[in-house]
Amino acid sequence: MVTQKLSVVVPCFNEGKTIYENIKKINTYLADKFQTFELIGVNDGSLDNTLAELQRVQKEIPIKIVNATENSGKGKAVRDGILSASDES
């Protein structure tokens, strides 16, 4: 297991059908590889239930959620996620 700290940003736009399982898979992978990490899900103004699915998975695993009310593009979503990352990771 690697002792490095890691922040992983997952930008999401209209991913309501898949984001719950994908976040769980990412978490499982990271837990096997890293001692300390954080997951950051960035909802980029989705028009579906993406935010609700992120909140549902947040009840099971520690994930930080950044919610943009309007779509601004993947680049801004990634930037917003990076800016919300913990200084400790």
C-alpha positions as CSV (number, residue, x, y, z in Angstrom):
1,M,0.0,0.0,0.0
2,V,1.3,3.4,-1.0
3,T,1.6,6.0,1.8
4,Q,1.2,9.0,-0.5
5,K,-1.8,11.2,-0.1
6,L,-4.1,11.7,-3.1
7,S,-7.1,13.8,-4.1
8,V,-9.2,12.4,-7.0
9,V,-11.6,14.7,-8.8
10,V,-14.5,13.2,-10.6
11,P,-16.4,15.7,-12.8
12,C,-20.0,14.7,-13.5
13,F,-22.6,15.9,-16.0
14,N,-25.8,14.0,-16.4
15,E,-24.3,10.8,-15.0
16,G,-27.2,9.8,-12.7
17,K,-27.5,6.3,-14.2
18,T,-23.8,5.4,-13.6
19,I,-22.2,7.7,-11.0
20,Y,-23.2,5.8,-7.9
21,E,-21.5,2.5,-9.0
22,N,-18.6,4.3,-10.6
23,I,-17.7,6.2,-7.4
24,K,-17.9,3.0,-5.4
25,K,-15.6,1.3,-7.8
26,I,-13.1,4.2,-7.7
27,N,-13.2,4.1,-3.9
28,T,-12.5,0.4,-3.8
29,Y,-9.6,0.7,-6.1
30,L,-8.1,3.7,-4.2
31,A,-8.6,2.0,-0.8
32,D,-6.4,-0.9,-2.0
33,K,-3.7,1.3,-3.3
34,F,-3.5,4.4,-1.0
35,Q,-3.5,4.8,2.7
36,T,-4.9,8.3,2.5
37,F,-7.0,9.7,-0.2
38,E,-10.1,11.8,-0.8
39,L,-12.7,11.6,-3.5
40,I,-14.3,14.8,-4.8
41,G,-17.4,14.5,-7.0
42,V,-18.2,17.7,-9.0
43,N,-21.7,18.0,-10.3
44,D,-21.4,20.3,-13.3
45,G,-25.0,21.6,-13.5
46,S,-26.5,18.2,-14.3
47,L,-30.2,18.1,-15.4
48,D,-30.8,14.6,-14.1
49,N,-30.4,13.0,-10.7
50,T,-26.6,13.1,-10.6
51,L,-26.5,15.3,-7.4
52,A,-29.0,12.9,-5.7
53,E,-26.8,9.9,-6.6
54,L,-23.7,11.6,-5.3
55,Q,-25.5,12.3,-2.1
56,R,-26.7,8.7,-1.9
57,V,-23.1,7.4,-2.3
58,Q,-21.9,10.0,0.2
59,K,-24.0,8.2,2.9
60,E,-21.8,5.0,2.3
61,I,-18.3,6.3,1.6
62,P,-16.6,9.6,2.4
63,I,-16.8,11.8,-0.7
64,K,-16.8,15.6,-0.9
65,I,-19.4,17.0,-3.2
66,V,-19.1,20.3,-5.1
67,N,-22.3,21.3,-6.8
68,A,-22.4,23.8,-9.6
69,T,-25.9,25.0,-10.4
70,E,-25.2,25.5,-14.1
71,N,-23.0,23.6,-16.6
72,S,-19.7,25.4,-17.1
73,G,-17.7,22.6,-18.8
74,K,-15.4,19.8,-17.7
75,G,-12.3,22.1,-17.3
76,K,-14.1,24.4,-14.8
77,A,-15.5,21.3,-13.0
78,V,-12.0,19.9,-12.6
79,R,-10.7,23.2,-11.5
80,D,-13.4,23.6,-8.9
81,G,-12.7,20.1,-7.6
82,I,-9.0,20.8,-7.3
83,L,-9.7,24.1,-5.5
84,S,-11.9,22.2,-3.0
85,A,-9.2,19.6,-2.3
86,S,-7.9,19.3,1.2
87,D,-4.5,20.7,2.0
88,E,-3.8,17.4,3.7
89,S,-4.1,15.2,0.6
